[in-house]
Amino acid sequence: MIEDRRYSLITPENRNTKIRTLEHQQISGYGVGIVYIENINYPLIPGNVVNAYTYDFPVRMAPVKNLTNDRLFNADQTIKDDIIEAARHMVEKEGVRAICSACGFFGNFHREVAAALDVPVAMSSLVQIPWIRALLKPGQKIGILTANGASINNELFRSCGIYNTDDIVFRGMENSREFSAVVMMTPCFDNEIARQKIVEAAIELAEENPDMGALLLECSDMPPYAADIQTAVQLSVFDFITLIKWLHSAVMQRPYSG
């Protein structure tokens, strides 16, 4: 346990309890901390992981200094320490109780960040795959929509604790009209066209794989379209927001009364 960290809530029954805090902790009340790419330039609409309006609870966000899409997509090992530093600051100075990220390709560093911190860590939406797999019928596939299909590889999966990929199928959106703005760093895109293209990609993936039992959205920019995707494919849809809500509920338990 982290010394002096207090996980209980202040309620009318315990408001007179002595309370200690972590040394040098500056703020509090954040269950989940999110590290994100510092150098980006495209619209971040509601539903996006780094749009605060996405959540009905507070989240803390911190940039990883000098980080770019290219460095992250290519698993540049020189950024590992900067990721850990950004995450550790939120844990040790701001009282964050779990760490997540704002890009599935942070998963390349999941093992290292988890080993460095004393709180739950989920650096990629892909860490949900073992859980999703357990929910499905034997033989069903898990579909993945990703921002950059070229960066999906076995090293990324293994870092996220996934050693069998036989039941995984995926489609990249890096060449998709408008949605590719998240890869190409375009400061403006047509949101309706982006929505249409990602829904079409989900439908095509489902039609090509009729044994697909669930769909996972790798990219932190895809949750704004999750409901439309679900309507189109009629499957369970998992994304960064399902992950962050799960983390938050685990580290911010509230007492029941009745």
Accessible surface in RSA format (square Angstrom, percent):
REM  Atomic radii and reference values for relative SASA: ProtOr
REM  Chains: A
REM  Algorithm: Lee & Richards
REM  Probe-radius: 1.40
REM  Slices: 20
REM RES _ NUM      All-atoms   Total-Side   Main-Chain    Non-polar    All polar
REM                ABS   REL    ABS   REL    ABS   REL    ABS   REL    ABS   REL
RES MET A   1   241.45 125.0 157.21 104.0  84.24 200.6 131.06 111.4 110.39 146.3
RES ILE A   2    40.96  23.3  28.11  20.9  12.84  31.0  32.79  23.6   8.16  22.2
RES GLU A   3   144.17  82.8 127.77  96.7  16.41  39.1  54.21 104.8  89.96  73.5
RES ASP A   4    50.28  35.2  29.85  29.7  20.44  48.3  11.16  26.3  39.12  39.0
RES ARG A   5    38.09  16.0  11.15   5.7  26.93  64.1   9.03  12.3  29.05  17.6
RES ARG A   6    83.87  35.2  67.26  34.3  16.60  39.5  25.48  34.8  58.38  35.4
RES TYR A   7    99.68  46.5  83.65  47.6  16.02  41.7  74.29  55.8  25.39  31.3
RES SER A   8    61.24  51.8  41.09  54.8  20.16  46.4  46.48  99.0  14.76  20.7
RES LEU A   9    47.25  26.3  40.00  28.6   7.25  18.2  41.97  29.5   5.28  14.2
RES ILE A  10   112.20  63.8  84.50  62.9  27.70  66.8  84.50  60.8  27.70  75.2
RES THR A  11    30.80  21.9  27.10  27.5   3.70   8.8  26.23  35.2   4.57   6.9
RES PRO A  12   100.44  73.2  86.16  78.5  14.28  51.9  88.45  73.0  11.98  74.5
RES GLU A  13   154.60  88.8 114.45  86.6  40.15  95.6  73.43 142.0  81.17  66.3
RES ASN A  14    40.25  27.8  35.05  33.9   5.20  12.5  23.88  57.5  16.37  15.8
RES ARG A  15   152.97  64.2 132.10  67.3  20.88  49.7  42.51  58.1 110.46  66.9
RES ASN A  16   139.65  96.3 108.59 104.9  31.05  74.8  38.78  93.3 100.86  97.5
RES THR A  17    61.64  43.8  44.43  45.0  17.21  41.0  37.70  50.6  23.94  36.2
RES LYS A  18   192.62  94.0 173.59 106.5  19.03  45.3 122.36 110.1  70.26  74.8
RES ILE A  19    83.98  47.8  50.66  37.7  33.32  80.3  50.79  36.6  33.19  90.1
RES ARG A  20   166.90  70.1 153.87  78.4  13.02  31.0  62.59  85.5 104.31  63.2
RES THR A  21    85.95  61.1  71.54  72.5  14.41  34.3  67.16  90.2  18.79  28.4
RES LEU A  22    17.91  10.0  16.28  11.6   1.63   4.1  16.88  11.9   1.04   2.8
RES GLU A  23   137.34  78.8 113.53  85.9  23.81  56.7  50.25  97.2  87.09  71.1
RES HIS A  24   119.66  65.4  97.11  67.5  22.55  57.7  74.26  76.5  45.40  52.8
RES GLN A  25    43.58  24.4  18.27  13.4  25.31  60.3   2.29   4.9  41.29  31.3
RES GLN A  26   123.08  68.8  88.31  64.5  34.77  82.8  40.65  86.5  82.42  62.5
RES ILE A  27    61.54  35.0  52.13  38.8   9.41  22.7  61.17  44.1   0.37   1.0
RES SER A  28    81.72  69.1  59.92  80.0  21.80  50.2  22.84  48.6  58.88  82.5
RES GLY A  29    45.02  55.5   0.00   N/A  45.02  55.5  34.75  95.4  10.27  23.0
RES TYR A  30    48.23  22.5  47.05  26.8   1.19   3.1  11.39   8.6  36.84  45.4
RES GLY A  31     0.26   0.3   0.00   N/A   0.26   0.3   0.00   0.0   0.26   0.6
RES VAL A  32     0.00   0.0   0.00   0.0   0.00   0.0   0.00   0.0   0.00   0.0
RES GLY A  33     0.00   0.0   0.00   N/A   0.00   0.0   0.00   0.0   0.00   0.0
RES ILE A  34     0.00   0.0   0.00   0.0   0.00   0.0   0.00   0.0   0.00   0.0
RES VAL A  35     0.00   0.0   0.00   0.0   0.00   0.0   0.00   0.0   0.00   0.0
RES TYR A  36    57.68  26.9  57.68  32.8   0.00   0.0  25.19  18.9  32.48  40.0
RES ILE A  37     9.13   5.2   7.81   5.8   1.32   3.2   7.81   5.6   1.32   3.6
RES GLU A  38    73.10  42.0  54.82  41.5  18.28  43.5  18.01  34.8  55.10  45.0
RES ASN A  39    71.91  49.6  59.17  57.2  12.74  30.7  24.12  58.0  47.79  46.2
RES ILE A  40    45.30  25.8  20.30  15.1  25.00  60.3  21.61  15.6  23.69  64.3
RES ASN A  41    83.37  57.5  79.01  76.4   4.36  10.5  24.17  58.2  59.20  57.2
RES TYR A  42    25.57  11.9  12.81   7.3  12.76  33.2   2.57   1.9  23.00  28.4
RES PRO A  43    42.48  31.0  27.79  25.3  14.69  53.4  39.08  32.3   3.40  21.1
RES LEU A  44    64.41  35.9  44.92  32.1  19.49  49.0  45.06  31.6  19.35  52.1
RES ILE A  45    42.67  24.3  40.36  30.1   2.31   5.6  42.59  30.7   0.08   0.2
RES PRO A  46    80.71  58.8  71.69  65.3   9.02  32.8  72.15  59.6   8.56  53.2
RES GLY A  47    15.55  19.2   0.00   N/A  15.55  19.2  13.87  38.1   1.69   3.8
RES ASN A  48     3.42   2.4   3.42   3.3   0.00   0.0   0.00   0.0   3.42   3.3
RES VAL A  49     0.00   0.0   0.00   0.0   0.00   0.0   0.00   0.0   0.00   0.0
RES VAL A  50    26.83  17.7  11.24  10.2  15.59  37.6  11.24   9.8  15.59  42.3
RES ASN A  51    28.05  19.3  23.18  22.4   4.86  11.7   5.99  14.4  22.06  21.3
RES ALA A  52    73.37  67.5  59.43  91.7  13.94  31.7  59.63  84.0  13.74  36.4
RES TYR A  53   186.90  87.3 164.95  93.9  21.95  57.1 122.76  92.3  64.14  79.1
RES THR A  54    29.29  20.8   4.84   4.9  24.46  58.3   9.41  12.6  19.88  30.1
RES TYR A  55    20.23   9.4   0.49   0.3  19.74  51.4   2.08   1.6  18.15  22.4
RES ASP A  56   132.98  93.1  91.53  91.1  41.45  98.0  50.91 119.8  82.07  81.9
RES PHE A  57    30.42  15.2  18.95  11.7  11.46  29.8  25.41  15.4   5.01  14.3
RES PRO A  58    78.55  57.2  66.61  60.7  11.94  43.4  77.90  64.3   0.65   4.0
RES VAL A  59    18.59  12.2   2.67   2.4  15.92  38.4   2.67   2.3  15.92  43.2
RES ARG A  60    76.55  32.1  76.09  38.8   0.46   1.1   3.26   4.5  73.29  44.4
RES MET A  61    49.38  25.6  27.74  18.4  21.64  51.5  14.98  12.7  34.40  45.6
RES ALA A  62    16.42  15.1  15.99  24.7   0.43   1.0  16.42  23.1   0.00   0.0
RES PRO A  63    57.69  42.0  49.35  45.0   8.33  30.3  49.35  40.7   8.33  51.8
RES VAL A  64     0.19   0.1   0.15   0.1   0.04   0.1   0.19   0.2   0.00   0.0
RES LYS A  65   102.63  50.1 101.12  62.0   1.51   3.6  57.45  51.7  45.18  48.1
RES ASN A  66    92.03  63.5  87.96  85.0   4.07   9.8  17.13  41.2  74.91  72.4
RES LEU A  67     0.02   0.0   0.02   0.0   0.00   0.0   0.02   0.0   0.00   0.0
RES THR A  68    44.14  31.4  44.14  44.7   0.00   0.0  41.39  55.6   2.74   4.1
RES ASN A  69    11.00   7.6   9.57   9.3   1.43   3.4   5.61  13.5   5.40   5.2
RES ASP A  70    98.83  69.2  97.64  97.2   1.19   2.8  21.65  50.9  77.18  77.0
RES ARG A  71    62.66  26.3  59.50  30.3   3.16   7.5  36.24  49.5  26.42  16.0
RES LEU A  72     0.00   0.0   0.00   0.0   0.00   0.0   0.00   0.0   0.00   0.0
RES PHE A  73    21.30  10.7  13.59   8.4   7.70  20.0  13.59   8.2   7.70  22.1
RES ASN A  74   114.59  79.0  87.77  84.8  26.82  64.6  27.65  66.5  86.94  84.0
RES ALA A  75    30.47  28.0  24.41  37.7   6.06  13.8  24.41  34.4   6.06  16.1
RES ASP A  76    42.62  29.9  34.12  34.0   8.50  20.1  17.26  40.6  25.36  25.3
RES GLN A  77   103.29  57.8  91.22  66.7  12.07  28.7  62.03 132.0  41.27  31.3
RES THR A  78   101.71  72.3  76.81  77.9  24.90  59.3  82.37 110.6  19.34  29.2
RES ILE A  79     0.40   0.2   0.40   0.3   0.00   0.0   0.40   0.3   0.00   0.0
RES LYS A  80    64.43  31.4  64.43  39.5   0.00   0.0  14.25  12.8  50.18  53.5
RES ASP A  81   100.16  70.2  94.76  94.3   5.41  12.8  32.27  75.9  67.90  67.7
RES ASP A  82    30.64  21.5  28.10  28.0   2.54   6.0   0.95   2.2  29.69  29.6
RES ILE A  83     0.00   0.0   0.00   0.0   0.00   0.0   0.00   0.0   0.00   0.0
RES ILE A  84    20.37  11.6  20.37  15.2   0.00   0.0  20.37  14.7   0.00   0.0
RES GLU A  85    96.04  55.1  92.08  69.7   3.95   9.4  40.64  78.6  55.40  45.2
RES ALA A  86    13.86  12.7   5.32   8.2   8.54  19.4  13.35  18.8   0.50   1.3
RES ALA A  87     0.00   0.0   0.00   0.0   0.00   0.0   0.00   0.0   0.00   0.0
RES ARG A  88    88.57  37.2  88.57  45.1   0.00   0.0  26.10  35.7  62.47  37.9
RES HIS A  89    79.92  43.7  74.88  52.0   5.04  12.9  52.35  53.9  27.57  32.1
RES MET A  90     0.48   0.3   0.48   0.3   0.00   0.0   0.48   0.4   0.00   0.0
RES VAL A  91     5.23   3.4   5.23   4.7   0.00   0.0   5.23   4.5   0.00   0.0
RES GLU A  92    84.61  48.6  80.36  60.8   4.25  10.1  28.28  54.7  56.33  46.0
RES LYS A  93    61.29  29.9  61.29  37.6   0.00   0.0  32.21  29.0  29.08  31.0
RES GLU A  94    11.25   6.5  11.25   8.5   0.00   0.0   0.19   0.4  11.05   9.0
RES GLY A  95     7.87   9.7   0.00   N/A   7.87   9.7   2.18   6.0   5.69  12.7
RES VAL A  96     0.00   0.0   0.00   0.0   0.00   0.0   0.00   0.0   0.00   0.0
RES ARG A  97    30.56  12.8  30.56  15.6   0.00   0.0   0.03   0.0  30.53  18.5
RES ALA A  98     0.00   0.0   0.00   0.0   0.00   0.0   0.00   0.0   0.00   0.0
RES ILE A  99     0.00   0.0   0.00   0.0   0.00   0.0   0.00   0.0   0.00   0.0
RES CYS A 100     0.00   0.0   0.00   0.0   0.00   0.0   0.00   0.0   0.00   0.0
RES SER A 101     0.00   0.0   0.00   0.0   0.00   0.0   0.00   0.0   0.00   0.0
RES ALA A 102     9.41   8.7   2.93   4.5   6.48  14.7   2.93   4.1   6.48  17.2
RES CYS A 103    11.85   9.0  11.43  12.8   0.41   1.0   2.79   7.1   9.05   9.8
RES GLY A 104     0.00   0.0   0.00   N/A   0.00   0.0   0.00   0.0   0.00   0.0
RES PHE A 105     0.11   0.1   0.11   0.1   0.00   0.0   0.11   0.1   0.00   0.0
RES PHE A 106     0.00   0.0   0.00   0.0   0.00   0.0   0.00   0.0   0.00   0.0
RES GLY A 107     0.00   0.0   0.00   N/A   0.00   0.0   0.00   0.0   0.00   0.0
RES ASN A 108    18.30  12.6   9.18   8.9   9.12  22.0   2.44   5.9  15.86  15.3
RES PHE A 109     0.00   0.0   0.00   0.0   0.00   0.0   0.00   0.0   0.00   0.0
RES HIS A 110    28.78  15.7  28.78  20.0   0.00   0.0   7.91   8.1  20.87  24.3
RES ARG A 111   128.29  53.9 121.09  61.7   7.20  17.1  54.70  74.8  73.59  44.6
RES GLU A 112    55.38  31.8  48.15  36.4   7.23  17.2  26.58  51.4  28.80  23.5
RES VAL A 113     0.00   0.0   0.00   0.0   0.00   0.0   0.00   0.0   0.00   0.0
RES ALA A 114    39.69  36.5  27.07  41.8  12.62  28.7  27.64  38.9  12.05  31.9
RES ALA A 115    91.31  84.0  49.68  76.7  41.63  94.7  61.44  86.5  29.87  79.1
RES ALA A 116    35.33  32.5   9.56  14.7  25.77  58.6  19.73  27.8  15.59  41.3
RES LEU A 117    14.45   8.0   2.49   1.8  11.95  30.1   4.28   3.0  10.17  27.4
RES ASP A 118   122.77  86.0  92.46  92.0  30.31  71.7  22.49  52.9 100.28 100.0
RES VAL A 119    13.55   8.9   0.55   0.5  13.00  31.3   5.56   4.8   7.98  21.7
RES PRO A 120    67.09  48.9  54.98  50.1  12.11  44.0  66.53  54.9   0.56   3.5
RES VAL A 121    21.16  13.9   0.35   0.3  20.82  50.2   0.37   0.3  20.80  56.4
RES ALA A 122     4.20   3.9   4.18   6.5   0.02   0.0   4.20   5.9   0.00   0.0
RES MET A 123     0.00   0.0   0.00   0.0   0.00   0.0   0.00   0.0   0.00   0.0
RES SER A 124     0.00   0.0   0.00   0.0   0.00   0.0   0.00   0.0   0.00   0.0
RES SER A 125     0.00   0.0   0.00   0.0   0.00   0.0   0.00   0.0   0.00   0.0
RES LEU A 126     0.00   0.0   0.00   0.0   0.00   0.0   0.00   0.0   0.00   0.0
RES VAL A 127    32.39  21.3  17.69  16.0  14.71  35.4  17.69  15.4  14.71  39.9
RES GLN A 128     2.31   1.3   1.19   0.9   1.13   2.7   2.31   4.9   0.00   0.0
RES ILE A 129     0.00   0.0   0.00   0.0   0.00   0.0   0.00   0.0   0.00   0.0
RES PRO A 130    59.40  43.3  50.64  46.2   8.76  31.8  52.32  43.2   7.07  44.0
RES TRP A 131   104.79  42.1  97.69  47.3   7.10  16.7  87.64  46.7  17.15  27.8
RES ILE A 132     0.19   0.1   0.19   0.1   0.00   0.0   0.19   0.1   0.00   0.0
RES ARG A 133    73.01  30.7  64.98  33.1   8.03  19.1  47.41  64.8  25.60  15.5
RES ALA A 134    83.81  77.1  44.72  69.0  39.09  88.9  56.62  79.7  27.19  72.0
RES LEU A 135   103.31  57.5  68.85  49.3  34.46  86.6  73.35  51.5  29.96  80.6
RES LEU A 136    36.43  20.3  18.28  13.1  18.15  45.6  20.60  14.5  15.83  42.6
RES LYS A 137   153.03  74.7 144.65  88.8   8.38  20.0  90.79  81.7  62.24  66.3
RES PRO A 138   139.23 101.5 106.46  97.0  32.77 119.1 118.77  98.1  20.46 127.1
RES GLY A 139    69.56  85.8   0.00   N/A  69.56  85.8  42.77 117.4  26.80  60.0
RES GLN A 140    53.60  30.0  47.59  34.8   6.01  14.3  10.62  22.6  42.98  32.6
RES LYS A 141    57.94  28.3  57.94  35.6   0.00   0.0  21.98  19.8  35.96  38.3
RES ILE A 142     0.23   0.1   0.23   0.2   0.00   0.0   0.23   0.2   0.00   0.0
RES GLY A 143     0.00   0.0   0.00   N/A   0.00   0.0   0.00   0.0   0.00   0.0
RES ILE A 144     0.00   0.0   0.00   0.0   0.00   0.0   0.00   0.0   0.00   0.0
RES LEU A 145     0.00   0.0   0.00   0.0   0.00   0.0   0.00   0.0   0.00   0.0
RES THR A 146     0.00   0.0   0.00   0.0   0.00   0.0   0.00   0.0   0.00   0.0
RES ALA A 147     3.76   3.5   3.50   5.4   0.26   0.6   3.50   4.9   0.26   0.7
RES ASN A 148    18.18  12.5  18.18  17.6   0.00   0.0   0.02   0.1  18.15  17.5
RES GLY A 149    12.72  15.7   0.00   N/A  12.72  15.7   7.74  21.3   4.98  11.2
RES ALA A 150    91.28  83.9  51.95  80.2  39.33  89.5  64.61  91.0  26.68  70.7
RES SER A 151    10.28   8.7   5.56   7.4   4.72  10.9   3.68   7.8   6.60   9.2
RES ILE A 152    16.00   9.1   1.35   1.0  14.65  35.3   1.35   1.0  14.65  39.8
RES ASN A 153    63.25  43.6  54.64  52.8   8.62  20.7  29.34  70.6  33.91  32.8
RES ASN A 154    81.81  56.4  78.55  75.9   3.26   7.9   8.17  19.7  73.65  71.2
RES GLU A 155   104.10  59.8 100.70  76.2   3.40   8.1  56.55 109.4  47.55  38.8
RES LEU A 156     0.08   0.0   0.08   0.1   0.00   0.0   0.08   0.1   0.00   0.0
RES PHE A 157     8.83   4.4   8.83   5.5   0.00   0.0   8.83   5.4   0.00   0.0
RES ARG A 158    92.15  38.7  92.15  47.0   0.00   0.0  27.16  37.1  65.00  39.4
RES SER A 159     2.72   2.3   2.09   2.8   0.62   1.4   1.93   4.1   0.79   1.1
RES CYS A 160     7.10   5.4   0.00   0.0   7.10  16.7   0.16   0.4   6.94   7.5
RES GLY A 161    40.10  49.4   0.00   N/A  40.10  49.4  23.91  65.6  16.19  36.3
RES ILE A 162     2.07   1.2   0.00   0.0   2.07   5.0   1.53   1.1   0.54   1.5
RES TYR A 163   156.46  73.0 119.79  68.2  36.67  95.4  95.55  71.8  60.91  75.1
RES ASN A 164    77.55  53.5  73.33  70.9   4.23  10.2  29.82  71.8  47.73  46.1
RES THR A 165    42.27  30.1  32.62  33.1   9.65  23.0   8.98  12.1  33.29  50.3
RES ASP A 166   128.37  89.9  98.00  97.5  30.37  71.8  34.90  82.1  93.47  93.2
RES ASP A 167    28.51  20.0  26.11  26.0   2.39   5.7  21.09  49.6   7.42   7.4
RES ILE A 168    19.20  10.9   2.28   1.7  16.92  40.8   2.28   1.6  16.92  45.9
RES VAL A 169    29.41  19.4  25.82  23.4   3.59   8.6  29.41  25.6   0.00   0.0
RES PHE A 170    89.18  44.6  65.78  40.7  23.40  60.9  65.78  39.9  23.40  67.0
RES ARG A 171    62.48  26.2  58.78  30.0   3.70   8.8  19.37  26.5  43.11  26.1
RES GLY A 172    29.27  36.1   0.00   N/A  29.27  36.1   3.05   8.4  26.22  58.7
RES MET A 173     4.11   2.1   3.47   2.3   0.64   1.5   1.66   1.4   2.46   3.3
RES GLU A 174    43.86  25.2  37.96  28.7   5.91  14.1  17.97  34.8  25.89  21.1
RES ASN A 175   140.35  96.8 106.99 103.4  33.36  80.3  37.66  90.6 102.69  99.3
RES SER A 176    20.33  17.2   9.22  12.3  11.11  25.6  17.74  37.8   2.59   3.6
RES ARG A 177   148.79  62.5 135.79  69.2  13.00  30.9  53.02  72.5  95.77  58.0
RES GLU A 178    46.35  26.6  36.42  27.6   9.93  23.6   5.74  11.1  40.62  33.2
RES PHE A 179     4.90   2.5   3.67   2.3   1.24   3.2   4.90   3.0   0.00   0.0
RES SER A 180    21.23  17.9  21.12  28.2   0.11   0.3   1.96   4.2  19.27  27.0
RES ALA A 181     2.99   2.8   1.41   2.2   1.58   3.6   2.60   3.7   0.40   1.1
RES VAL A 182     7.58   5.0   5.40   4.9   2.18   5.3   5.40   4.7   2.18   5.9
RES VAL A 183    32.79  21.6  22.01  19.9  10.77  26.0  22.01  19.1  10.77  29.2
RES MET A 184   132.18  68.5 108.73  72.0  23.45  55.8  91.13  77.5  41.06  54.4
RES MET A 185    52.75  27.3  41.16  27.2  11.59  27.6  38.46  32.7  14.29  18.9
RES THR A 186    54.84  39.0  52.76  53.5   2.08   5.0  38.21  51.3  16.63  25.1
RES PRO A 187    88.77  64.7  69.46  63.3  19.31  70.2  70.61  58.3  18.16 112.9
RES CYS A 188    93.77  70.9  86.60  96.6   7.18  16.9  30.40  77.0  63.37  68.3
RES PHE A 189    30.82  15.4  10.96   6.8  19.86  51.7  14.32   8.7  16.50  47.2
RES ASP A 190    66.42  46.5  55.61  55.3  10.81  25.6  21.76  51.2  44.65  44.5
RES ASN A 191    68.61  47.3  64.09  61.9   4.52  10.9  23.62  56.8  44.99  43.5
RES GLU A 192    82.07  47.1  78.21  59.2   3.85   9.2  50.53  97.7  31.54  25.7
RES ILE A 193    30.34  17.3  30.34  22.6   0.00   0.0  30.34  21.8   0.00   0.0
RES ALA A 194     0.08   0.1   0.08   0.1   0.00   0.0   0.08   0.1   0.00   0.0
RES ARG A 195    70.60  29.6  70.60  36.0   0.00   0.0  19.68  26.9  50.92  30.9
RES GLN A 196    73.50  41.1  70.42  51.5   3.07   7.3  16.12  34.3  57.38  43.5
RES LYS A 197    69.19  33.8  65.84  40.4   3.35   8.0  18.95  17.1  50.24  53.5
RES ILE A 198     0.00   0.0   0.00   0.0   0.00   0.0   0.00   0.0   0.00   0.0
RES VAL A 199    17.73  11.7  17.73  16.1   0.00   0.0  17.73  15.4   0.00   0.0
RES GLU A 200    77.34  44.4  76.20  57.6   1.14   2.7  31.63  61.2  45.71  37.3
RES ALA A 201     7.93   7.3   6.54  10.1   1.39   3.2   7.57  10.7   0.36   1.0
RES ALA A 202     0.00   0.0   0.00   0.0   0.00   0.0   0.00   0.0   0.00   0.0
RES ILE A 203    58.30  33.2  57.81  43.1   0.50   1.2  58.30  42.0   0.00   0.0
RES GLU A 204    74.65  42.9  73.67  55.7   0.99   2.4  25.85  50.0  48.80  39.8
RES LEU A 205     4.60   2.6   4.60   3.3   0.00   0.0   4.60   3.2   0.00   0.0
RES ALA A 206    21.59  19.9  16.54  25.5   5.05  11.5  16.83  23.7   4.76  12.6
RES GLU A 207   128.40  73.7 100.09  75.7  28.31  67.4  46.09  89.1  82.31  67.2
RES GLU A 208   111.69  64.1  79.28  60.0  32.42  77.2  46.56  90.0  65.14  53.2
RES ASN A 209    16.08  11.1  14.31  13.8   1.77   4.3   0.97   2.3  15.11  14.6
RES PRO A 210   121.13  88.3  85.44  77.9  35.69 129.7  92.66  76.5  28.47 177.0
RES ASP A 211    60.54  42.4  52.14  51.9   8.39  19.8  37.98  89.4  22.56  22.5
RES MET A 212     8.75   4.5   0.95   0.6   7.80  18.6   0.95   0.8   7.80  10.3
RES GLY A 213    10.50  12.9   0.00   N/A  10.50  12.9   1.26   3.5   9.23  20.7
RES ALA A 214     0.28   0.3   0.28   0.4   0.00   0.0   0.28   0.4   0.00   0.0
RES LEU A 215     0.00   0.0   0.00   0.0   0.00   0.0   0.00   0.0   0.00   0.0
RES LEU A 216     0.00   0.0   0.00   0.0   0.00   0.0   0.00   0.0   0.00   0.0
RES LEU A 217     0.00   0.0   0.00   0.0   0.00   0.0   0.00   0.0   0.00   0.0
RES GLU A 218     0.71   0.4   0.71   0.5   0.00   0.0   0.00   0.0   0.71   0.6
RES CYS A 219     6.36   4.8   5.99   6.7   0.36   0.8   0.36   0.9   5.99   6.5
RES SER A 220     4.55   3.8   4.28   5.7   0.26   0.6   0.00   0.0   4.55   6.4
RES ASP A 221    13.01   9.1   9.91   9.9   3.10   7.3   4.15   9.8   8.86   8.8
RES MET A 222     0.00   0.0   0.00   0.0   0.00   0.0   0.00   0.0   0.00   0.0
RES PRO A 223    13.40   9.8   2.25   2.1  11.15  40.5   2.25   1.9  11.15  69.3
RES PRO A 224    35.27  25.7   3.87   3.5  31.40 114.1   9.16   7.6  26.11 162.3
RES TYR A 225     6.53   3.0   6.46   3.7   0.07   0.2   4.42   3.3   2.11   2.6
RES ALA A 226    18.09  16.6  17.14  26.5   0.95   2.2  17.30  24.4   0.79   2.1
RES ALA A 227    76.43  70.3  66.15 102.1  10.28  23.4  72.78 102.5   3.65   9.7
RES ASP A 228    56.72  39.7  52.87  52.6   3.85   9.1   4.14   9.7  52.58  52.4
RES ILE A 229     0.00   0.0   0.00   0.0   0.00   0.0   0.00   0.0   0.00   0.0
RES GLN A 230    80.59  45.1  80.59  58.9   0.00   0.0  17.00  36.2  63.59  48.2
RES THR A 231   100.20  71.3  88.15  89.4  12.05  28.7  64.78  87.0  35.42  53.6
RES ALA A 232    41.56  38.2   7.84  12.1  33.72  76.7  18.16  25.6  23.40  62.0
RES VAL A 233    19.52  12.8   0.66   0.6  18.86  45.4   6.06   5.3  13.47  36.5
RES GLN A 234   139.45  78.0 112.22  82.0  27.23  64.8  54.95 117.0  84.50  64.1
RES LEU A 235    40.89  22.8  32.84  23.5   8.06  20.3  40.18  28.2   0.71   1.9
RES SER A 236    59.18  50.0  52.16  69.6   7.02  16.2  12.56  26.8  46.62  65.3
RES VAL A 237    19.05  12.5   3.07   2.8  15.98  38.5   3.07   2.7  15.98  43.3
RES PHE A 238    24.57  12.3  24.57  15.2   0.00   0.0  24.57  14.9   0.00   0.0
RES ASP A 239     6.69   4.7   6.69   6.7   0.00   0.0   0.00   0.0   6.69   6.7
RES PHE A 240     0.00   0.0   0.00   0.0   0.00   0.0   0.00   0.0   0.00   0.0
RES ILE A 241    17.56  10.0  17.56  13.1   0.00   0.0  17.56  12.6   0.00   0.0
RES THR A 242    49.57  35.3  42.50  43.1   7.07  16.8  45.56  61.2   4.01   6.1
RES LEU A 243     0.34   0.2   0.29   0.2   0.05   0.1   0.34   0.2   0.00   0.0
RES ILE A 244     0.00   0.0   0.00   0.0   0.00   0.0   0.00   0.0   0.00   0.0
RES LYS A 245   106.14  51.8 101.66  62.4   4.48  10.7  47.97  43.2  58.17  62.0
RES TRP A 246   127.08  51.0 121.28  58.7   5.80  13.6 105.35  56.2  21.73  35.3
RES LEU A 247     9.90   5.5   9.70   6.9   0.20   0.5   9.90   7.0   0.00   0.0
RES HIS A 248    26.57  14.5  26.57  18.5   0.00   0.0  15.80  16.3  10.77  12.5
RES SER A 249    60.55  51.2  52.97  70.7   7.58  17.5  45.69  97.3  14.86  20.8
RES ALA A 250    63.94  58.8  40.03  61.8  23.91  54.4  44.33  62.4  19.61  51.9
RES VAL A 251    11.28   7.4   7.24   6.6   4.05   9.8   9.77   8.5   1.52   4.1
RES MET A 252    30.92  16.0  23.34  15.4   7.58  18.1  23.70  20.2   7.22   9.6
RES GLN A 253   121.28  67.8 107.63  78.7  13.65  32.5  48.29 102.8  73.00  55.4
RES ARG A 254   167.94  70.5 155.84  79.4  12.10  28.8  55.25  75.5 112.69  68.3
RES PRO A 255    91.94  67.0  60.87  55.5  31.07 112.9  71.93  59.4  20.01 124.4
RES TYR A 256   207.69  97.0 176.84 100.6  30.85  80.3 137.85 103.6  69.84  86.1
RES SER A 257   119.60 101.1  77.18 103.0  42.42  97.7  52.85 112.5  66.75  93.5
RES GLY A 258   128.22 158.1   0.00   N/A 128.22 158.1  76.79 210.7  51.43 115.2
END  Absolute sums over single chains surface
CHAIN  1 A    12827.1      10117.7       2709.4       6614.6       6212.5
END  Absolute sums over all chains
TOTAL         12827.1      10117.7       2709.4       6614.6       6212.5
